[in-house]
Amino acid sequence: MATETAVTVLMRPDELDVAERCIERGKQAFTEVGAALMDIRDRRGYRFVYKTFEAYLEQRWGWSRRTGYAYIEAAVVMGNVLTSAQNGHSPNLRQAVELAPLGLEAQREIAGRVDFSQTTVRDLRRIVRDERREMLRGNNAELVKGTAPVPV
């Protein structure tokens, strides 16, 4: 029985650049998807073929309402926290979804103190939960999404 040895071919710097550009495009993709879905929903582009936005999500993309709206919420969060994110690390899709229940200022405040590259979704969920409790306890309910007008 012959044994096979795996040979690792080390990456060249130009290959690293190509791989990292791919990652950067992928990181931006969910924001673009969310913005496109928001535009289709808000301007009723789905009505050419589908009666509802939810039917559009399900039949065109095979997504639940929850999935489609998660992309939309994540895109909104990204717009809110882009300049506040610590060390230039913006949240990924799942992290952005966790921030979505918070208002604009609370999202920015958390983004300013959390390093998204080092924070798990579970940790961020705890931070958001604690933040919401503290805001409600301190009568800062306007910082929780839905309790104050959303800036345009």
N, C-alpha and C positions, 0 to 999 in steps of 0.2 A: 504494500500500500504506500503510495507516494505521498509525501507531505507537501502542501503548497505553502509558500511564503508570500505574504502580502508585501508589496514594495510600495512605499509611500514616496510619491514624487512631490518634492517641496514646491510651494507656490512661488512664482516670480513676482516682483513688485507690480508689474503691469497687470498681472492676473488678479492681484489683490485689489487694485484700483477698479477693475471691471466688476468684481464681486461686490465691492462696497457701493458702487454706483447702483447696482441692482437692488441692494438692500435699501438704499435711500429712496429709490423709486417706489419700492414696496411699502415703506413706512408712510409715504405720502398717499398711497393709493386709497386707503380707507376714507381719508378725508375727501378725496375727489369723488368717490362713490357716494358718500353721504350728501355732499353738496348737489350732485346730479339728482339723487333721489328726492331731495328737498325741492329742487326746481321742478321736477316732474310732478310731485305732489301738489305744490303750491300753485302751479300754473296749469294744472289738470291735463298734463300731456298724456296721461294714461287713458283718457276718455276716447281716444281715437279707436281703441280696440276693447277696452275694459270698462265696466261700469264703476268700479271702485278702485282706489289705490291699493287696497288690500288684495283684491283679485289680481291686479297687475303684479304685485309682489309674488304672489303664490304661483300664478300661471306662467308669467314670463321668466321669473328667476328661480322659482321653487323655494322661495323664502317665506317664512312666517311673518306676520305683522311685526312681531317682536324683533326679528332680525333686521328688517328694513328700517324700523324706527331706531334701532340701536346704531346703525350706520349714520342716520341723520343726527341723532343726539351727539354722537362722537364727533362729527364734523363741527357742530356748534361749539362743543367744549374746546376743540382744537383752536378754533378762532378766538375763543375767550382767553385761553392760557398761553398762546404762542409766545408772547413777550415776557411772560412770568416764569416760564419753566426754568428750573434750576439747572445750571451747567449746560444749557442748550439741549437737554434731553426732554423731549416732549413725550406725552403719554402715548402708549399704544392703544389699539382699539378697545381692548377690555378695560384698561385703566380709564380711558376717556368715558366709557359707559358708566363706570363707578362714580365718576365726578358729576355726571349729568343731573342727578337730583338736586344738586346744590345751585345756588344762584351765582351770578357772575363774579361778585367780589369774593365769595367763599372759594370758588374754583381757582381764582387767581391767587388767593392767599395760600391755599394748599400747594398749588404748583410752584410757588415761590420757596416753599420750605421742604418739598419732597424731591428726592432724586429718583425720577421714574425709572432710570436704568438699574437702580438697586432696590426698588420697591415692588414686592409681589402684589398681585391683584388682591389676595387675601389681606395683606397688610393695609393696602389702600382702602379696602372695604371697611376695615376697622377704623381707620383714620376718619373716613367720611361719616361713619356712624357716630363716632365720638364728637365730631364737629357739629353734626346736626343736633345731637343731644345738648351740647353746650350752647348752641345758638338759641334753641327753644327755651332752655332754662334761663338764659340771660335776656330774654325778650328781643332777640335779634332775628326774629322770624323772617324779616325781609331778606335775609341772606339765603334762605331756603327757596329753591325754585318754586315758582307758582304763587308766592305770597307777595310779590311786588311786580310792577310792570317790567317786562323784559326790554332792555335797551335794543334799539334797532341799529 
